[in-house]
Amino acid sequence: MNGKTKVAIVGGGTGGLCLAHGLSRAGFQVAVYERSRTRAERLQGYRVHIAPIGSAALRECLSPEEWARFLATTGESKGVFGFVDQRMRELAVLDEPPSADPAAAHHSASRISLHQVLSSGLNGILWYDKEFVRYETGPKEVGLHFADGTTAEADLVIGADGANSRVRAQLLPEAKRVDTGIRTIIGKYPLTAETRGLLPERLATAPTYVLPPAGCGMFTAPHEFPEASENDESAALDPVLFDNTGSYVMWSYGARAHRFPADLSELDVPGLRALMLERVRGWHPAFGTLVEGSLEPTVAMLPISTSVPMDGWQTGPVTLLGDAVHSMTPFRGIGANIALRDAQVLCRNLSRSGDVRAAVAAYEREMRTYAYRAVRDSARAADQFVSESRFARALSRSMITAMGAGLKVRRRVRGVR
Ligand SMILES: Cc1cc2nc3c(=O)[nH]c(=O)nc-3n(C[C@H](O)[C@H](O)[C@H](O)COP(=O)(O)OP(=O)(O)OC[C@H]3O[C@@H](n4cnc5c(N)ncnc54)[C@H](O)[C@@H]3O)c2cc1C
C-alpha cells in the first residue's frame, strides 16, 4: 500500500466519490475536487438501477456504516421486470430470484440519495466549488488549475468529471462523443395513496419495457421508498438532502429525432406533455395517466449521445474513470454501475501494487474491455428501443415472448422438483 501517494480526483459524482471512499480507506492521501458550490446544489435526478456489479463495488469501497446507509436509502421492488406491448399485453416477465446477499443483489436507488450517501464521511477530502480547468505534468507531480485561480498538486490525477470531461479533452483530444440521433422525453409520476390506484399493478410495482410495433419505445420503473421506522437508518437521514420524500414511477419515451417536431429542444413542459399525450394516444390509457400526472419540473427532453471506443493510449500520471471515458446511452441502465466497477478495479489495483503506473495500466486495460463492451451493448439497446423496422420489432417481440415462455416453463419444472 502506498500511503504517501497523493491522488486527486476531479469530479465528485458516482464513480469519483466511490473511488475516494475506497482509496482513503486504503490509506492514500486523497482529494476530490467538485465544481458544485455546495453539497445540496444539483439535487435532482432519477431512479438509478444498481445491478450486482455496482452493489459489489459499493460494498468493497464503502465502510460497513456507509454501506448500511446506502441499503437504508434504496427503494423496494414488489414486482418483476416485464415486457408489454403498447396495449399492456404481457410479452414476458423475467422472474430472477432475488439474491439473499445485498452485495450481489439489484437495488433501486434514488440518484439524489446515492449521491448524498457517497458524499458523506469525506471531511477534509471532498472540496466543493473547485471547477477544474486544466492540468500540467511536471517532472514529479501533476499540477491542477481551478477556475477560482487556485492550484493543487498530485502524483496521480483521475478524471471522473462526467460525460463532458475537461480532463479527457486535454488527455485524449482525439476521443469522440457522438449524437445517436435519439431523443427521449422523461418524467416522474408521484405514487400516493390517491394516484397509485389510477395505474395498473404492473406499472405501479415493477420495471416495465414497452414495445410498440415500431419507431419508439418506453421504459417505466417505480421507485418505492421503504416505510421508515424509528430504528431504521433512513429515519435519521436529512429529508432535504435525502430523497425520501415520496415514491414515484419514472418513465422515459424514446424515438429518432425525425419522429419529433423540429423545434423539440425549444418545447416547454406543457409542450412536451402535449406531445407525449399525442404519442401515447391509442395505447393503454395508463400511459396517458402517467404522462398527465407527472410532476411539472420532472418532465424534460434528453438528447442521447455515446462515446466512441478507443484502441488504447499511453499510460501516464493522469487517467479517466466513468462517463469521462466511456459515456454510454442509458438504454441498458448500466453507466453508473460501470463507473462504480471502475472505482473498484482501480482502487484494488492501486492498493495491491507498489507501482502506481503499473496499477493504472492494468486498470486501463481491464476497463477498456468491460466498459467498451457496455458502450457497444448500450448503443445496440438504443437502436433496438427505437427500431423503425416492424419486422425487427415483431421478431424481438416473439423472441421475448418465447424467452418468457421458457422462463415460465423452467420455473414450473423447478417447482415440481
Ligand atoms: C436519464 C438517465 C437515467 C440513467 N439511469 C441509469 C441507471 O438506471 N443505472 C445506471 O447504472 N446508470 C444510469 N444512468 C447513467 C449514470 O447516471 C452515469 O453513467 C453515471 O452517473 C456516471 O457517473 P460518473 O461518476 O462517471 O459521472 P457523474 O455522476 O456525471 O459525475 C461527474 C461529476 O463531475 C463533476 N464535474 C464536471 N465537470 C467538472 C469540472 N470541470 N470540475 C470539477 N467537477 C466537475 C460534476 O459536477 C459531477 O459531480 C442514467 C443516465 C441518465 C441520463
The ligand as an SDF file (V2000), in Angstrom:
LIG
                    3D

 53 58  0  0  0  0  0  0  0  0999 V2000
  -31.9430    9.5530  -17.5200 C   0  0  0  0  0  0  0  0  0  0  0  0
  -30.7690    8.6980  -17.1200 C   0  0  0  0  0  0  0  0  0  0  0  0
  -31.0030    7.5020  -16.4450 C   0  0  0  0  0  0  0  0  0  0  0  0
  -29.9290    6.6880  -16.0690 C   0  0  0  0  0  0  0  0  0  0  0  0
  -30.1800    5.5350  -15.3890 N   0  0  0  0  0  0  0  0  0  0  0  0
  -29.1640    4.7380  -15.0260 C   0  0  0  0  0  0  0  0  0  0  0  0
  -29.4130    3.5080  -14.3180 C   0  0  0  0  0  0  0  0  0  0  0  0
  -30.5510    3.1480  -14.0120 O   0  0  0  0  0  0  0  0  0  0  0  0
  -28.3320    2.7360  -13.9740 N   0  0  0  0  0  0  0  0  0  0  0  0
  -27.0620    3.1150  -14.3070 C   0  0  0  0  0  0  0  0  0  0  0  0
  -26.1190    2.3700  -13.9990 O   0  0  0  0  0  0  0  0  0  0  0  0
  -26.7990    4.2730  -14.9500 N   0  0  0  0  0  0  0  0  0  0  0  0
  -27.8030    5.0930  -15.3140 C   0  0  0  0  0  0  0  0  0  0  0  0
  -27.5320    6.2670  -15.9630 N   0  0  0  0  0  0  0  0  0  0  0  0
  -26.1090    6.6530  -16.2400 C   0  0  0  0  0  0  0  0  0  0  0  0
  -25.4150    7.2340  -14.9970 C   0  0  0  0  0  0  0  0  0  0  0  0
  -26.1550    8.3080  -14.4680 O   0  0  0  0  0  0  0  0  0  0  0  0
  -23.9840    7.7170  -15.3240 C   0  0  0  0  0  0  0  0  0  0  0  0
  -23.3350    6.7500  -16.1100 O   0  0  0  0  0  0  0  0  0  0  0  0
  -23.1670    7.9370  -14.0420 C   0  0  0  0  0  0  0  0  0  0  0  0
  -23.7040    8.9970  -13.2840 O   0  0  0  0  0  0  0  0  0  0  0  0
  -21.7150    8.2390  -14.3690 C   0  0  0  0  0  0  0  0  0  0  0  0
  -21.0130    8.5080  -13.1740 O   0  0  0  0  0  0  0  0  0  0  0  0
  -19.6740    9.3940  -13.2150 P   0  0  0  0  0  0  0  0  0  0  0  0
  -19.1520    9.4110  -11.8320 O   0  0  0  0  0  0  0  0  0  0  0  0
  -18.7900    8.9310  -14.3030 O   0  0  0  0  0  0  0  0  0  0  0  0
  -20.1620   10.8400  -13.6680 O   0  0  0  0  0  0  0  0  0  0  0  0
  -21.1790   11.8140  -12.9280 P   0  0  0  0  0  0  0  0  0  0  0  0
  -22.0220   11.0930  -11.9430 O   0  0  0  0  0  0  0  0  0  0  0  0
  -21.8290   12.5860  -14.0330 O   0  0  0  0  0  0  0  0  0  0  0  0
  -20.2280   12.7920  -12.1020 O   0  0  0  0  0  0  0  0  0  0  0  0
  -19.3830   13.7450  -12.6850 C   0  0  0  0  0  0  0  0  0  0  0  0
  -19.0990   14.8160  -11.6280 C   0  0  0  0  0  0  0  0  0  0  0  0
  -18.0630   15.6650  -12.1050 O   0  0  0  0  0  0  0  0  0  0  0  0
  -18.3970   16.9970  -11.7900 C   0  0  0  0  0  0  0  0  0  0  0  0
  -17.6970   17.8550  -12.7470 N   0  0  0  0  0  0  0  0  0  0  0  0
  -17.9310   18.0240  -14.0720 C   0  0  0  0  0  0  0  0  0  0  0  0
  -17.0760   18.8690  -14.6120 N   0  0  0  0  0  0  0  0  0  0  0  0
  -16.2520   19.2860  -13.6160 C   0  0  0  0  0  0  0  0  0  0  0  0
  -15.1490   20.1780  -13.5580 C   0  0  0  0  0  0  0  0  0  0  0  0
  -14.7030   20.8470  -14.6420 N   0  0  0  0  0  0  0  0  0  0  0  0
  -14.5090   20.3510  -12.3560 N   0  0  0  0  0  0  0  0  0  0  0  0
  -14.9450   19.6820  -11.2400 C   0  0  0  0  0  0  0  0  0  0  0  0
  -16.0020   18.8480  -11.2430 N   0  0  0  0  0  0  0  0  0  0  0  0
  -16.6280   18.6350  -12.4240 C   0  0  0  0  0  0  0  0  0  0  0  0
  -19.9160   17.0440  -11.9270 C   0  0  0  0  0  0  0  0  0  0  0  0
  -20.4890   18.1420  -11.2360 O   0  0  0  0  0  0  0  0  0  0  0  0
  -20.3040   15.7040  -11.3220 C   0  0  0  0  0  0  0  0  0  0  0  0
  -20.4930   15.7930   -9.9270 O   0  0  0  0  0  0  0  0  0  0  0  0
  -28.5870    7.0810  -16.3730 C   0  0  0  0  0  0  0  0  0  0  0  0
  -28.3510    8.2930  -17.0460 C   0  0  0  0  0  0  0  0  0  0  0  0
  -29.4320    9.0870  -17.4290 C   0  0  0  0  0  0  0  0  0  0  0  0
  -29.1460   10.3700  -18.1620 C   0  0  0  0  0  0  0  0  0  0  0  0
  1  2  1  0
  2  3  1  0
  2 52  2  0
  3  4  2  0
  4  5  1  0
  4 50  1  0
  5  6  2  0
  6  7  1  0
  6 13  1  0
  7  8  2  0
  7  9  1  0
  9 10  1  0
 10 11  2  0
 10 12  1  0
 12 13  2  0
 13 14  1  0
 14 15  1  0
 14 50  1  0
 15 16  1  0
 16 17  1  0
 16 18  1  0
 18 19  1  0
 18 20  1  0
 20 21  1  0
 20 22  1  0
 22 23  1  0
 23 24  1  0
 24 25  2  0
 24 26  1  0
 24 27  1  0
 27 28  1  0
 28 29  2  0
 28 30  1  0
 28 31  1  0
 31 32  1  0
 32 33  1  0
 33 34  1  0
 33 48  1  0
 34 35  1  0
 35 36  1  0
 35 46  1  0
 36 37  1  0
 36 45  1  0
 37 38  2  0
 38 39  1  0
 39 40  1  0
 39 45  2  0
 40 41  1  0
 40 42  2  0
 42 43  1  0
 43 44  2  0
 44 45  1  0
 46 47  1  0
 46 48  1  0
 48 49  1  0
 50 51  2  0
 51 52  1  0
 52 53  1  0
M  END
$$$$
